[in-house]
């Protein structure tokens, strides 16, 4: 894959806005003439979302949403995907918070 961190982050922000949207990603890929890297980009973005979901679903005792948890979560994702920037992480956080609310993954208060 020849996609730069900038291309991956721009594509990620097109793909994930609260929830993943493959149609929006396909439009972004078409508009930005990224068809040659489409499969690799899509695979990488879906892997980020899967890593996020796995971490949240497997977090013992429920997701606490403390400052410490958020810092550890970000570190976990950036170790696996060092290209993630602040804007992409903000999208991940919006998705993660929605997912935890929707699927009841938040820690009891």
Secondary structure by P-SEA (a helix, b strand, c coil): ccccaaaaaaaaaaaccccccaaaaaaaaaaaccccaaaaaaaaaaaaaaaaaaaaaaccccccccaaaaaaaaaaaaaacccccaaaaaaaaaaaaaaaaaacccccc
